[in-house]
Amino acid sequence: MANTEAAAAPSAEAPGAGQPAFFELSRLMVVAVDTSTSFLSYKAQTKPNGPWEANWTPIDKKYIYTLATSGLTKDGRVAVAGQIQGGGIAYIDESTDQSGGIERWNAPVLLGSPGGNTNVVSLSMARDVDGRVEIFAVAASTGTIWWIYQNPDQIVEKDVTITPPGTTTPITVKVQERIPPATPWSTWQQIPGGLISIKACRQGDGRIALFGINSNGGLYRCVQANATTLKVGDWSQWVQMDDALTGKILYMAPVVGPLGALHLFAINTNKQVIHTLQRPAASDTWTPWLRNGFSRTGFNMVAPGLDGNGHLMLIAADATNVISANTQTNPAALAWTGWQDIANSSWPVQLALDYNADGRLALFSHWLLPPGSGIGGLWTISQAAIDSTEWELEWTQLAASSIQQYSVVRDLTPPAS
């Protein structure tokens, strides 16, 4: 799924008269578990706004992976966390050496098995206020919740010899300097509770919020007490978000909106998309549950995203595999266009949204085939322009089949062509 970090959200203001069009030095990348090769692989745009590379390229050929998530490092390189088959979690990020226009990856860092659990059912990654990567995992057999993070830099004191202006006599002064931590990663820590899925999202004040669904269809949230959190005791208690009116929750998707508030979209057992948001932004106060439209057939999947102008859009797929869009037109008033059909699919789909370098949203659609019918492929289309209600007619095929699971990320350090 798409990255949901607050730091990655574009400005909420559209360019005015005389201002340049939106542009970000980035390219879209898909990280996927590819069953045709048994590798964790990627496919990316060859340059900002595309086109896409012809082939999938392994990120790591040493291990077989069953699950992965992606995000960004402090300096904008793509970071990946993956579940090794029968083993623990590995962390891999792009190399800083992208010379010659060649994509390179650092060797996997083995983070071990969370609490001794060699199989996880859900992984999520977020970049904290310091730019450190934090990873969250849910154990498949127990539902326990685990957390590991890149350790912060150390602050050390050192003597430096300088010659003050106007003098010829050197003096020694003590200065503080940041150095890398002695141990790059923390140990796995258990966050209380039990879930079947988890998603992490950095909210407007830099704190990471967690959202999860448990085996009973209950929806919960918790948040770091401080923007730099290093121990379990600095997380809030889990707060239940579903109620008698919403019913059980089947799917949820958080995103930071154009005014800095976290929005949470969910699909309940009535198969409707429901919505709540922080008010004010970064607070622990949330609105009552809302809905921005109604589906007569019911939705199975929803994906939120922000375009280059900071406008919030939802894409959803219904029970008949029709794909629809709903765009927020006024964030303060919570006004939306209403659901508008834009495409259809032969099968149920897993959807994701992220924006191109020119700000147009790209929609990704992964077929979820029934058991015994193989593993589905992956396709993408983009908006005709920022804020457009029109989309490309022809889907670009990224994979005809064999995509077990995928996530979309914007690579902020594309190799020079």
C-alpha positions as CSV (number, residue, x, y, z in Angstrom):
1,M,0.0,0.0,0.0
2,A,0.9,3.5,-0.4
3,N,3.2,5.4,2.1
4,T,1.2,7.6,4.5
5,E,3.8,9.8,6.2
6,A,2.9,13.3,7.0
7,A,6.3,14.6,5.9
8,A,5.6,13.3,2.4
9,A,2.3,15.2,2.1
10,P,2.4,18.0,-0.5
11,S,1.1,21.6,0.1
12,A,-2.6,22.1,0.4
13,E,-2.5,25.2,-1.7
14,A,-2.9,25.0,-5.5
15,P,-0.4,27.1,-7.6
16,G,-1.7,30.6,-8.2
17,A,-1.4,32.7,-11.3
18,G,2.2,33.1,-12.3
19,Q,3.4,30.2,-10.1
20,P,5.2,27.3,-11.6
21,A,3.4,24.0,-12.0
22,F,3.9,21.4,-9.3
23,F,7.0,19.3,-9.7
24,E,8.9,17.0,-7.3
25,L,12.1,15.2,-8.1
26,S,10.7,11.7,-7.6
27,R,9.6,8.6,-9.3
28,L,7.0,6.0,-8.4
29,M,8.2,2.6,-7.4
30,V,6.3,-0.7,-6.6
31,V,7.8,-3.2,-4.1
32,A,6.3,-6.6,-4.4
33,V,6.6,-10.2,-3.3
34,D,6.8,-11.9,-6.8
35,T,6.0,-15.6,-6.7
36,S,7.3,-16.1,-10.3
37,T,10.9,-15.7,-8.9
38,S,10.2,-16.1,-5.1
39,F,12.2,-12.8,-4.7
40,L,11.3,-9.5,-3.2
41,S,11.4,-7.3,-6.3
42,Y,10.7,-3.8,-7.5
43,K,9.6,-2.0,-10.6
44,A,9.9,1.8,-11.0
45,Q,9.4,4.6,-13.4
46,T,12.5,5.1,-15.5
47,K,12.3,8.8,-14.8
48,P,9.9,11.3,-13.1
49,N,6.3,10.7,-14.5
50,G,7.4,7.5,-16.3
51,P,7.4,5.4,-18.3
52,W,7.8,2.2,-16.3
53,E,10.7,-0.2,-16.5
54,A,10.0,-3.3,-18.6
55,N,11.1,-5.9,-16.0
56,W,10.9,-6.6,-12.3
57,T,14.3,-6.5,-10.6
58,P,15.1,-8.4,-7.4
59,I,16.0,-6.3,-4.4
60,D,17.5,-9.3,-2.7
61,K,18.3,-12.8,-4.1
62,K,19.5,-14.4,-0.9
63,Y,16.2,-14.9,0.8
64,I,12.6,-15.8,-0.1
65,Y,10.0,-13.3,1.3
66,T,6.3,-13.7,2.1
67,L,5.4,-10.2,3.1
68,A,6.9,-6.7,2.8
69,T,6.2,-3.0,3.4
70,S,8.0,0.1,2.2
71,G,8.8,3.7,3.2
72,L,11.6,6.2,3.1
73,T,14.8,6.9,4.9
74,K,15.7,10.2,6.4
75,D,17.4,11.3,3.2
76,G,14.5,10.1,0.9
77,R,15.9,6.7,-0.2
78,V,13.4,3.8,-0.5
79,A,13.4,1.5,2.6
80,V,11.9,-2.0,2.7
81,A,11.1,-4.4,5.5
82,G,10.3,-7.9,4.6
83,Q,9.3,-11.2,6.2
84,I,11.8,-13.9,5.3
85,Q,10.1,-17.3,4.7
86,G,10.5,-19.3,7.9
87,G,12.7,-16.6,9.4
88,G,12.7,-13.1,10.8
89,I,12.4,-9.6,9.4
90,A,15.0,-8.1,7.1
91,Y,15.5,-4.4,6.4
92,I,16.9,-3.2,3.1
93,D,17.4,0.3,1.8
94,E,18.7,1.9,-1.4
95,S,22.4,2.5,-1.6
96,T,23.5,6.1,-1.7
97,D,25.6,5.1,-4.7
98,Q,23.3,5.4,-7.7
99,S,26.1,6.4,-10.1
100,G,25.7,5.6,-13.8
101,G,21.9,5.6,-13.4
102,I,22.0,2.1,-11.9
103,E,19.7,1.3,-9.0
104,R,21.6,-0.3,-6.1
105,W,20.5,-1.7,-2.8
106,N,22.3,-2.3,0.4
107,A,22.6,-5.8,1.8
108,P,19.7,-7.0,4.0
109,V,20.0,-6.2,7.7
110,L,18.6,-9.1,9.7
111,L,16.4,-7.8,12.5
112,G,15.5,-11.2,14.0
113,S,12.1,-12.6,14.8
114,P,9.7,-10.4,16.8
115,G,9.4,-12.1,20.1
116,G,10.6,-15.4,18.5
117,N,7.7,-15.3,16.1
118,T,9.0,-16.5,12.7
119,N,5.8,-15.6,10.8
120,V,4.0,-12.2,10.8
121,V,0.7,-11.4,9.3
122,S,1.0,-7.6,9.0
123,L,3.9,-5.2,8.6
124,S,3.9,-1.4,8.6
125,M,6.7,1.2,8.5
126,A,6.8,4.9,9.3
127,R,9.6,7.5,9.5
128,D,9.6,9.4,12.8
129,V,10.2,13.1,13.4
130,D,14.0,12.6,13.4
131,G,13.8,10.7,10.1
132,R,14.5,7.3,11.8
133,V,12.7,4.3,10.4
134,E,10.3,2.5,12.8
135,I,8.8,-0.9,11.9
136,F,5.6,-2.6,13.4
137,A,4.7,-6.2,13.0
138,V,1.8,-8.5,14.1
139,A,2.6,-12.1,14.8
140,A,0.5,-14.6,12.8
141,S,0.0,-17.2,15.5
142,T,-0.6,-14.9,18.5
143,G,-1.7,-11.5,17.2
144,T,0.9,-9.9,19.4
145,I,2.2,-6.5,18.4
146,W,5.9,-5.8,18.0
147,W,8.0,-2.6,17.4
148,I,11.6,-2.0,16.4
149,Y,13.3,1.3,15.4
150,Q,16.6,2.7,14.2
151,N,18.4,4.0,17.3
152,P,19.0,7.8,17.5
153,D,22.4,9.3,17.0
154,Q,24.6,9.7,20.1
155,I,25.7,13.1,21.3
156,V,29.3,13.1,22.3
157,E,31.6,15.8,23.6
158,K,35.0,16.4,21.9
159,D,37.9,18.8,22.2
160,V,38.4,21.1,19.2
161,T,41.3,23.4,18.7
162,I,40.5,26.8,17.1
163,T,42.2,30.1,16.7
164,P,39.8,33.0,17.7
165,P,39.5,35.9,15.2
166,G,42.1,38.6,15.9
167,T,44.5,36.3,17.7
168,T,47.3,34.0,16.8
169,T,47.0,31.8,19.9
170,P,45.0,28.6,19.4
171,I,42.7,27.5,22.2
172,T,40.9,24.2,22.9
173,V,37.1,24.3,23.3
174,K,34.6,21.5,24.0
175,V,31.8,21.0,21.4
176,Q,29.0,18.5,21.1
177,E,28.8,16.3,18.0
178,R,26.3,13.8,16.7
179,I,27.7,10.4,15.8
180,P,26.0,7.2,14.7
181,P,24.6,5.0,17.4
182,A,26.8,2.1,18.6
183,T,24.0,-0.3,17.8
184,P,22.0,0.7,14.6
185,W,18.7,-0.9,15.7
186,S,16.8,-1.3,18.9
187,T,15.6,-4.7,20.1
188,W,12.0,-5.8,19.4
189,Q,9.6,-4.5,22.0
190,Q,6.1,-5.7,22.5
191,I,3.2,-3.2,22.5
192,P,0.3,-4.5,24.6
193,G,-2.7,-5.8,22.7
194,G,-3.7,-8.2,20.0
195,L,-4.5,-7.5,16.3
196,I,-4.7,-9.1,12.9
197,S,-3.6,-6.0,10.9
198,I,-1.7,-2.8,11.7
199,K,-0.9,0.5,9.9
200,A,1.4,3.3,11.1
201,C,1.1,6.9,10.1
202,R,3.1,10.0,11.2
203,Q,0.7,12.7,12.2
204,G,1.1,16.5,11.8
205,D,3.1,17.0,15.1
206,G,5.6,14.3,14.3
207,R,4.2,11.6,16.5
208,I,3.5,8.2,15.0
209,A,-0.1,6.9,15.3
210,L,-1.0,3.2,15.0
211,F,-4.3,1.8,13.8
212,G,-5.3,-1.8,14.0
213,I,-8.1,-4.3,13.6
214,N,-8.5,-7.2,15.9
215,S,-10.0,-10.7,15.2
216,N,-13.4,-9.5,16.4
217,G,-13.5,-6.6,13.8
218,G,-12.8,-4.0,16.5
219,L,-10.9,-0.9,15.3
220,Y,-8.3,0.7,17.6
221,R,-5.8,3.5,17.7
222,C,-2.8,4.5,19.9
223,V,-0.2,7.2,19.6
224,Q,3.2,8.1,20.8
225,A,3.3,10.4,23.8
226,N,6.3,12.2,22.3
227,A,7.7,12.7,18.9
228,T,10.8,10.8,19.9
229,T,9.6,7.7,21.6
230,L,12.0,4.9,22.7
231,K,10.1,2.7,25.1
232,V,6.7,1.0,25.2
233,G,5.6,3.0,28.2
234,D,5.6,6.2,26.0
235,W,2.7,4.9,23.9
236,S,-0.9,5.7,24.8
237,Q,-3.4,3.0,25.7
238,W,-5.4,1.6,22.7
239,V,-8.6,3.5,22.1
240,Q,-11.5,1.7,20.5
241,M,-12.9,3.6,17.5
242,D,-15.8,1.4,16.2
243,D,-19.1,1.4,18.0
244,A,-22.6,0.0,17.8
245,L,-23.5,2.3,14.9
246,T,-20.5,1.4,12.7
247,G,-20.6,-2.3,13.4
248,K,-17.5,-4.4,12.8
249,I,-14.7,-3.1,10.7
250,L,-13.4,-5.1,7.7
251,Y,-10.7,-2.7,6.4
252,M,-9.1,0.6,7.3
253,A,-6.8,3.2,5.7
254,P,-5.3,6.2,7.4
255,V,-3.9,9.3,5.7
256,V,-2.8,12.8,6.7
257,G,-5.1,15.3,5.0
258,P,-4.5,18.7,3.5
259,L,-5.0,20.6,6.7
260,G,-2.6,18.4,8.7
261,A,-5.2,16.2,10.4
262,L,-5.2,12.4,10.3
263,H,-8.1,11.0,8.4
264,L,-9.2,7.4,8.9
265,F,-11.4,5.7,6.2
266,A,-12.9,2.3,6.9
267,I,-15.2,-0.3,5.4
268,N,-17.7,-1.8,7.8
269,T,-19.9,-4.9,7.6
270,N,-22.6,-2.9,5.8
271,K,-19.9,-2.5,3.1
272,Q,-19.9,1.3,3.3
273,V,-17.0,3.7,3.4
274,I,-17.1,5.6,6.7
275,H,-14.8,8.4,7.8
276,T,-13.5,10.1,10.9
277,L,-10.7,12.7,11.4
278,Q,-8.8,14.5,14.1
279,R,-10.3,17.9,15.0
280,P,-8.1,19.8,15.6
281,A,-5.1,18.3,13.8
282,A,-2.7,16.2,15.8
283,S,-5.1,16.1,18.8
284,D,-6.6,13.1,20.5
285,T,-10.1,14.4,19.6
286,W,-11.8,12.8,16.7
287,T,-15.1,13.6,14.9
288,P,-18.1,11.3,15.1
289,W,-18.2,8.8,12.2
290,L,-19.2,10.3,8.9
291,R,-19.9,9.1,5.4
292,N,-19.2,11.0,2.1
293,G,-21.6,9.0,-0.1
294,F,-23.4,5.7,-0.3
295,S,-23.0,2.6,-2.4
296,R,-26.0,0.5,-3.3
297,T,-23.9,-2.6,-3.9
298,G,-21.4,-2.0,-1.1
299,F,-17.6,-1.5,-1.2
300,N,-14.9,-4.1,-0.7
301,M,-11.8,-1.9,-0.8
302,V,-10.9,1.8,-0.4
303,A,-7.6,3.7,-0.9
304,P,-7.0,7.3,0.1
305,G,-4.4,9.6,-1.5
306,L,-3.3,13.2,-1.9
307,D,-2.5,14.8,-5.3
308,G,0.2,17.4,-5.9
309,N,-2.2,20.2,-4.9
310,G,-2.9,18.5,-1.6
311,H,-6.4,17.5,-2.5
312,L,-7.7,14.3,-0.8
313,M,-9.1,11.6,-3.1
314,L,-10.7,8.2,-2.4
315,I,-10.7,5.3,-4.8
316,A,-13.0,2.4,-4.0
317,A,-14.1,-0.9,-5.5
318,D,-17.6,-2.3,-5.0
319,A,-19.1,-5.7,-4.9
320,T,-19.5,-5.8,-8.7
321,N,-15.8,-4.8,-9.2
322,V,-16.7,-1.2,-10.4
323,I,-14.0,1.3,-9.4
324,S,-15.2,4.7,-8.3
325,A,-13.5,8.0,-7.2
326,N,-14.6,10.6,-4.7
327,T,-12.6,13.9,-4.3
328,Q,-12.7,16.3,-1.4
329,T,-13.5,19.8,-2.7
330,N,-13.5,21.7,0.5
331,P,-11.4,20.3,3.4
332,A,-12.8,22.7,6.1
333,A,-16.4,22.0,5.1
334,L,-15.7,18.3,4.4
335,A,-17.4,18.7,1.0
336,W,-16.9,15.9,-1.6
337,T,-17.8,15.4,-5.2
338,G,-19.6,12.1,-4.5
339,W,-18.8,8.7,-5.9
340,Q,-18.1,8.7,-9.7
341,D,-17.4,5.5,-11.6
342,I,-14.1,5.6,-13.4
343,A,-13.3,2.0,-14.3
344,N,-14.1,-1.7,-13.7
345,S,-12.2,-4.9,-13.1
346,S,-12.7,-8.5,-13.9
347,W,-11.9,-9.5,-10.3
348,P,-11.9,-8.0,-6.8
349,V,-8.9,-5.7,-6.3
350,Q,-6.4,-4.3,-3.8
351,L,-6.0,-0.6,-4.6
352,A,-3.3,2.0,-3.8
353,L,-2.8,5.7,-4.7
354,D,0.2,7.9,-4.9
355,Y,1.2,10.9,-6.9
356,N,3.5,11.3,-9.9
357,A,6.3,13.9,-10.0
358,D,3.9,16.3,-11.7
359,G,1.3,15.9,-9.0
360,R,-1.1,13.7,-10.9
361,L,-2.4,10.7,-8.9
362,A,-1.6,7.2,-10.0
363,L,-4.0,4.4,-9.2
364,F,-2.7,0.8,-8.8
365,S,-5.0,-2.2,-9.1
366,H,-4.0,-5.7,-8.1
367,W,-6.3,-8.6,-8.9
368,L,-7.3,-10.8,-6.0
369,L,-8.0,-14.1,-7.7
370,P,-10.1,-16.8,-6.0
371,P,-8.3,-19.9,-4.6
372,G,-7.1,-22.2,-7.2
373,S,-7.0,-19.6,-9.9
374,G,-3.4,-18.5,-9.5
375,I,-2.0,-15.2,-8.2
376,G,-3.1,-11.9,-9.8
377,G,-1.3,-9.2,-11.7
378,L,-0.9,-5.5,-11.2
379,W,-2.0,-2.5,-13.4
380,T,-1.8,1.3,-13.1
381,I,-3.4,4.4,-14.6
382,S,-2.9,8.1,-13.9
383,Q,-5.1,11.2,-13.8
384,A,-5.1,13.3,-17.0
385,A,-4.0,16.3,-15.0
386,I,-3.9,17.5,-11.4
387,D,-7.5,17.8,-10.0
388,S,-8.8,16.1,-13.2
389,T,-11.9,13.9,-13.0
390,E,-10.6,12.1,-16.1
391,W,-8.2,9.2,-16.1
392,E,-6.1,7.4,-18.7
393,L,-8.2,5.0,-20.7
394,E,-5.5,2.4,-21.1
395,W,-4.1,0.6,-18.1
396,T,-0.3,0.0,-18.0
397,Q,0.4,-3.6,-17.1
398,L,3.1,-3.9,-14.5
399,A,2.7,-7.6,-14.0
400,A,0.3,-10.1,-15.7
401,S,0.3,-12.4,-12.7
402,S,2.4,-13.6,-9.7
403,I,2.1,-10.5,-7.4
404,Q,1.4,-11.9,-4.0
405,Q,1.5,-8.6,-2.2
406,Y,2.7,-5.1,-3.0
407,S,3.2,-1.5,-1.8
408,V,3.8,1.8,-3.6
409,V,6.4,4.4,-2.6
410,R,7.8,7.6,-4.1
411,D,11.5,7.3,-4.5
412,L,12.9,10.8,-3.7
413,T,16.4,9.9,-4.9
414,P,16.0,8.5,-8.4
415,P,19.2,7.5,-10.2
416,A,20.4,10.2,-12.6
417,S,19.7,9.2,-16.2
